[in-house]
Amino acid sequence: MQRIFTHSAFGDAENFFRALMHVAPLPMFVMSEGNCIYGNERFIRLHGCKDDFCATCGLEHLLGQEDREAVGQALASLKAGVVVRLPLQLLQTGGKVSAVDLSMSSLQIEKKSFVLGVISEKTEKERLRRLLDRLAFHDSLTELPNRILLFDRINQALSHAVRNGGSFAVVVLDLDGFKAINDELGHAAGDAILREVSRRLRGCVRGVDTVARLGGDEFALILHEVGNEKEAGIVLNKVIRDVAVPFELASNQVALHASLGIAFCPLDGSTIQELLGRADYAMYAAKKSGGNAYCVSTGEIGETAFRHALEPLINNIRLGFEMIDEQHEEIAACLRGLLAALSDHETRAEMKWRADYLQHLTESHFHTEEDLILRYAIRDQAQHRDEHDNLLRQLEDFLHEPGCYGMTVMAHAMNDWLLPHIETLDADLVAQLKAAGVSG
């Protein structure tokens, strides 16, 4: 028999479930039109609401800038019946910061949309993992996403565009005249300018968009659902105006400008290399025309654009010890393949094979060097061995991560580690081997 609820029965049920939610063991809240309209008892304590009452407000003061952007992106794409989970750093009263997971789901009642949020705190181990993730994926100076996270977000945007037929834009930005100012006023002043530029750029885009630092005085933007110059022009002109506002540095007032290049997906390409390369080329065209302007991609990619290619910087460095040099070249070649695979949409199985093979080559190389150290009694190699042990542990941990996350971090960790290691510790080992009369 079908049960029919009367109005009074529904009212009782509503009060019953509200009472259950209010004493639930996890912080829970309800949002509507971007604002929090209800919080249970645990959420009120966490949120720090006055008079133990959850007033209508946003969640901004609980989150840092990067987490606000992540929540904004999730809310903008949230669909009914889909649960989204986000790892966040929650800013609590008294300056305490907690690592939490935020789960959100959407529902509609009488043609009005609501979002239910549930917050669960993480263990200390998870908190440390979150901190390491942040260090791996964010620029330490500006706290913006770094190149690794930028590439991951472009890949996500590409996948979304393929599935849904949407569009987005990639912008490369370079500060005109920054090097001269940095040389004249010093690195501390230069760092202050970069942090302020980062703040201004974040203020120019929506929560669903991304602002990242490529390195030095170069930045990149991802503008979602933007497919042509008319749609992008408002944002690009605002960036140019905001960057041009003079910077106040102690007793100095500094003026800077920006050159921007923009490429659109799918119009200008469907890979990271094509979009970043064409945006990069357009940026240089803007700079050559005098700067303080933007240029739209004309489809050209110059050689300078490939400086954004995900390739190691080994460039056939040879130490004059054939066995070690050959192993370096094998590792570099495998690393190039893995880095390229990350931007070429290879399957996870194919990338896993490349990552496993990279780990095997690295381990074999370390065994070769350890054998030489022991056989010829090479001294003062404690730091060398420690680096080998630490890297092997990291590679093992990376390979056990789900999805492509671990392989992404592994590839970039190797990319950053390889060249300095060869130029310092490996070069010292080879010098001592040659001094002992050993030839490769």
C-alpha positions in Angstrom: 0.0 0.0 0.0 1.3 3.4 -0.9 1.6 5.7 2.0 0.3 9.2 1.6 1.7 11.9 3.9 -0.6 14.7 5.1 0.7 18.2 5.5 0.9 17.8 9.3 2.8 14.5 8.9 5.3 16.2 6.5 5.7 19.0 9.0 6.5 16.5 11.8 8.9 14.7 9.5 10.6 18.0 8.7 11.1 18.8 12.3 12.3 15.3 13.1 15.0 15.3 10.4 16.0 18.9 11.3 16.5 17.7 14.9 18.5 14.7 13.8 20.7 16.9 11.6 21.3 19.5 14.4 22.8 16.9 16.7 24.6 15.0 14.0 28.3 14.0 15.0 29.8 15.9 12.0 29.6 19.6 11.1 26.8 20.0 8.5 25.4 23.1 6.7 23.0 24.1 3.9 23.8 26.7 1.2 21.5 28.5 -1.1 22.6 31.1 -3.8 26.2 30.9 -2.5 25.3 31.7 1.1 25.1 29.5 4.2 21.5 29.5 5.4 21.7 26.7 8.1 24.3 25.0 10.2 24.0 22.3 12.8 25.3 22.5 16.3 28.8 21.1 15.3 29.1 23.5 12.4 28.1 26.5 14.6 30.9 25.7 17.0 33.3 25.2 14.1 32.2 28.3 12.2 32.2 30.5 15.3 28.8 32.0 14.8 27.7 34.5 17.4 25.0 33.7 19.9 25.0 30.0 18.9 23.0 30.8 15.8 24.0 30.2 12.2 23.2 33.5 10.4 23.1 33.8 6.6 26.7 34.3 5.5 29.3 33.0 3.2 32.2 30.6 4.0 34.9 33.0 2.9 36.5 33.7 6.3 36.9 29.9 6.9 39.0 29.3 3.8 42.2 30.6 2.2 42.2 32.0 -1.3 43.2 28.8 -3.1 40.5 26.8 -1.2 37.9 29.4 -1.9 38.7 29.0 -5.6 38.4 25.2 -5.3 35.0 25.4 -3.6 33.9 28.0 -6.1 34.8 25.7 -9.0 33.0 22.8 -7.3 29.9 24.7 -6.6 29.8 26.0 -10.2 29.9 22.5 -11.7 27.9 20.7 -9.0 25.0 18.7 -10.4 22.0 17.2 -8.6 22.8 13.7 -7.3 26.5 14.1 -7.6 28.7 14.2 -4.4 31.9 16.3 -4.6 34.7 15.8 -2.1 37.4 18.4 -1.5 40.4 18.4 0.8 40.6 21.9 2.5 42.5 23.8 5.1 39.9 25.2 7.5 40.7 28.5 9.3 39.2 28.3 12.8 38.8 30.7 15.7 42.0 31.4 17.6 44.2 31.0 14.4 43.9 27.2 14.4 44.1 25.5 11.0 42.6 22.1 10.4 42.9 19.8 7.5 39.3 18.6 6.6 37.4 16.9 3.8 34.3 18.8 2.6 31.6 16.7 0.9 28.9 18.6 -1.0 25.7 17.4 -2.8 23.1 19.4 -4.6 19.3 19.1 -4.6 16.3 21.1 -5.8 13.2 21.9 -3.8 10.4 23.7 -5.5 12.7 24.9 -8.3 15.2 26.3 -5.9 18.7 24.8 -5.6 20.3 23.9 -2.3 23.7 22.5 -1.4 24.3 20.2 1.6 27.8 20.2 3.0 29.4 17.8 5.5 32.8 18.4 7.0 35.0 15.7 8.4 38.3 16.3 10.1 41.5 14.4 9.1 44.0 12.5 11.2 47.5 14.0 11.8 48.9 11.7 9.1 46.3 13.0 6.6 47.1 16.6 7.7 50.8 16.0 6.9 49.9 14.5 3.6 47.7 17.5 2.8 50.7 19.8 3.7 53.0 17.8 1.4 50.5 18.0 -1.4 50.3 21.8 -1.0 54.1 22.0 -1.1 54.2 19.8 -4.2 51.5 21.7 -6.2 51.8 25.3 -5.1 54.4 28.0 -5.5 55.9 28.8 -2.1 56.3 32.5 -2.6 52.8 33.4 -4.0 50.9 30.3 -2.9 49.5 30.1 -6.4 49.2 26.8 -8.2 52.6 25.9 -9.7 53.4 24.4 -13.1 52.4 20.9 -12.0 49.0 21.9 -10.8 48.5 24.2 -13.8 49.2 21.3 -16.2 46.8 19.1 -14.3 44.0 21.7 -14.4 44.5 22.2 -18.2 44.2 18.5 -18.6 41.0 18.5 -16.6 39.7 21.4 -18.7 40.6 19.5 -21.9 38.8 16.3 -20.7 35.7 18.4 -19.8 35.8 20.1 -23.2 36.0 16.7 -25.0 33.1 15.3 -23.0 30.8 18.3 -23.1 31.9 20.2 -26.2 32.9 23.3 -24.2 35.7 25.8 -24.6 38.3 27.6 -22.4 41.3 29.9 -22.8 44.9 29.7 -21.6 46.7 33.0 -21.0 50.5 33.5 -20.5 51.5 36.7 -18.8 54.9 38.3 -18.4 55.8 41.4 -16.4 57.4 44.1 -18.5 60.6 45.5 -16.9 60.5 43.3 -13.8 64.1 42.2 -14.1 65.5 45.7 -14.0 63.4 46.6 -11.0 64.4 43.4 -9.2 68.1 44.1 -9.9 67.8 47.7 -8.8 65.7 47.3 -5.6 66.7 43.8 -4.6 65.1 40.4 -4.4 63.0 41.2 -1.3 61.3 44.1 -3.2 60.9 41.8 -6.3 59.2 39.1 -4.1 56.8 41.7 -2.6 55.9 42.8 -6.2 55.2 39.2 -7.3 53.0 38.5 -4.2 51.0 41.7 -5.0 50.7 40.8 -8.7 49.4 37.4 -7.6 46.8 39.0 -5.4 45.7 41.4 -8.2 45.5 38.6 -10.7 43.2 36.5 -8.4 41.0 39.5 -8.2 40.6 39.7 -11.9 39.1 36.2 -12.5 36.2 34.2 -11.2 36.4 31.5 -8.6 36.1 28.8 -11.3 39.2 30.1 -13.1 42.9 29.4 -12.3 45.8 31.8 -11.7 49.2 30.0 -11.6 52.8 31.0 -11.5 55.0 29.5 -14.2 58.2 30.8 -12.6 60.1 34.0 -12.4 57.8 36.9 -13.4 55.6 34.7 -15.6 52.1 33.7 -14.8 49.3 31.7 -16.5 45.5 31.9 -16.4 42.9 29.3 -17.3 39.6 31.0 -18.2 36.7 28.5 -18.3 33.8 28.7 -20.8 35.7 31.4 -22.7 36.0 30.7 -26.4 36.8 33.9 -28.2 38.4 37.4 -27.9 35.2 39.1 -27.2 34.5 36.9 -24.2 38.1 37.2 -22.9 38.7 40.9 -23.6 37.0 42.2 -20.4 39.3 40.0 -18.2 42.4 40.7 -20.2 41.9 44.5 -20.1 41.2 44.4 -16.4 44.5 42.4 -15.8 46.4 45.0 -17.8 44.8 47.9 -15.9 45.3 46.4 -12.5 48.9 45.4 -13.0 49.7 48.9 -14.2 48.6 50.4 -10.9 51.8 51.6 -9.2 53.3 49.4 -6.4 54.1 51.0 -3.1 57.3 49.7 -1.7 58.5 51.5 1.4 59.8 54.8 0.0 59.6 53.6 -3.6 56.7 53.8 -6.0 57.2 51.2 -8.8 55.3 51.1 -12.1 55.1 47.8 -14.1 53.1 46.6 -17.1 52.1 43.2 -18.4 52.3 41.5 -21.8 49.7 38.8 -22.3 49.1 36.1 -24.9 45.9 34.0 -25.2 45.0 30.8 -27.0 41.6 29.1 -27.1 40.5 25.5 -26.9 39.5 24.0 -29.3 40.3 26.7 -31.8 44.1 26.8 -31.1 44.7 23.3 -30.0 43.7 20.3 -27.9 46.9 19.6 -26.0 48.8 21.4 -23.2 51.8 21.9 -25.6 49.6 23.5 -28.3 47.7 25.8 -26.0 50.6 27.0 -23.8 52.9 27.2 -26.9 50.5 29.4 -28.9 49.6 31.6 -25.9 53.4 32.0 -25.2 54.1 33.0 -28.8 51.2 35.5 -28.7 52.6 36.9 -25.4 56.0 37.6 -27.1 54.2 39.3 -29.9 52.5 41.6 -27.4 55.9 42.3 -25.8 57.5 43.1 -29.1 54.8 45.5 -29.9 55.7 47.6 -26.8 54.0 45.6 -24.0 51.2 46.7 -21.7 48.8 44.9 -24.1 47.5 41.4 -25.1 47.7 39.5 -28.4 45.5 36.7 -29.5 47.1 33.5 -31.0 47.4 33.4 -34.7 48.2 29.7 -34.6 51.9 30.1 -34.7 54.3 28.4 -32.2 57.9 29.6 -32.1 60.9 27.7 -30.7 60.8 29.8 -27.5 57.3 28.4 -26.8 58.8 25.0 -26.1 60.5 26.2 -23.0 57.2 25.3 -21.4 57.6 21.7 -22.6 57.8 19.2 -19.9 61.3 18.0 -20.5 64.3 17.4 -18.2 67.2 19.9 -18.5 69.9 17.2 -18.8 70.9 18.2 -22.4 73.4 15.3 -22.8 75.6 16.3 -19.9 78.5 13.8 -19.9 80.9 13.2 -17.0 83.4 11.1 -19.1 82.5 7.8 -17.4 80.8 5.8 -20.0 78.8 3.4 -17.8 77.3 6.2 -15.7 76.8 8.5 -18.7 74.8 5.8 -20.5 72.6 5.2 -17.5 71.9 9.0 -17.1 70.9 9.1 -20.8 68.5 6.1 -20.3 66.9 7.7 -17.3 66.5 11.1 -19.1 65.0 9.4 -22.1 62.5 7.5 -20.0 61.7 10.6 -18.0 61.0 12.6 -21.2 58.6 9.9 -22.3 56.7 10.0 -19.0 56.5 13.8 -18.9 55.3 13.9 -22.5 52.7 11.2 -21.7 51.2 13.4 -18.9 50.2 16.0 -21.6 49.4 13.6 -24.4 46.4 11.8 -22.7 48.0 8.3 -22.6 46.1 5.7 -20.6 46.9 5.2 -17.0 48.2 1.7 -17.8 50.7 3.1 -20.3 51.9 5.8 -17.9 52.2 3.3 -15.1 54.5 1.2 -17.3 56.7 4.2 -18.0 56.8 5.1 -14.3 57.7 1.5 -13.3 60.4 1.5 -15.9 61.8 4.8 -14.7 61.9 3.5 -11.1 63.7 0.4 -12.4 66.3 2.4 -14.3 66.9 4.7 -11.3 67.3 1.8 -8.9 69.7 0.0 -11.3 71.8 3.2 -11.7 72.0 3.6 -7.9 73.1 0.0 -7.5 75.9 0.6 -10.1 77.2 3.6 -8.3 77.0 1.8 -4.9 79.0 -1.1 -6.3 81.7 1.3 -7.6 81.8 3.1 -4.2 82.3 -0.1 -2.4 84.7 -1.8 -4.9 87.1 1.2 -5.0 86.6 2.4 -1.4 85.5 5.9 -2.5 85.2 8.1 0.6 82.8 10.8 1.7 79.7 9.4 -0.1 77.3 9.5 2.8 75.2 12.4 1.3 75.2 10.7 -2.1 73.8 7.5 -0.5 71.3 9.4 1.5 69.9 11.1 -1.6 69.6 7.7 -3.3 67.8 6.2 -0.4 65.4 9.2 0.0 64.6 9.3 -3.7 63.9 5.5 -3.9 61.5 5.8 -0.9 59.7 8.7 -2.6 59.4 6.9 -5.9 57.9 3.9 -4.2 55.4 6.1 -2.3 54.4 7.9 -5.5 53.8 4.7 -7.4 51.3 3.6 -4.8 49.1 6.7 -5.1 45.8 6.3 -6.9 45.1 7.6 -10.4 47.7 9.7 -12.1 48.5 11.9 -9.1 51.6 9.9 -8.0 53.0 9.6 -11.4 52.6 13.3 -12.0 54.5 14.2 -8.8 57.1 11.5 -9.5 57.9 12.8 -12.9 58.3 16.4 -11.8 60.3 15.4 -8.7 62.7 13.5 -10.9 62.8 16.3 -13.4 63.8 18.8 -10.6 66.3 16.4 -9.0 68.2 14.8 -11.9 70.3 17.7 -13.2 71.6 19.1 -9.9 72.4 15.6 -8.7 74.5 14.8 -11.8 76.3 18.2 -11.7 77.2 17.8 -8.0 77.3 14.4 -6.3 77.7 12.2 -9.4 80.4 14.6 -10.8 82.3 14.3 -7.5 82.0 10.5 -7.6 83.3 10.3 -11.1 86.2 12.7 -10.2 87.2 10.4 -7.3 86.9 7.3 -9.5 89.2 8.8 -12.1 91.7 10.0 -9.4 91.8 6.3 -8.3 92.6 5.2 -11.8 89.2 3.8 -12.6 87.9 4.2 -16.2 84.3 3.8 -17.2 
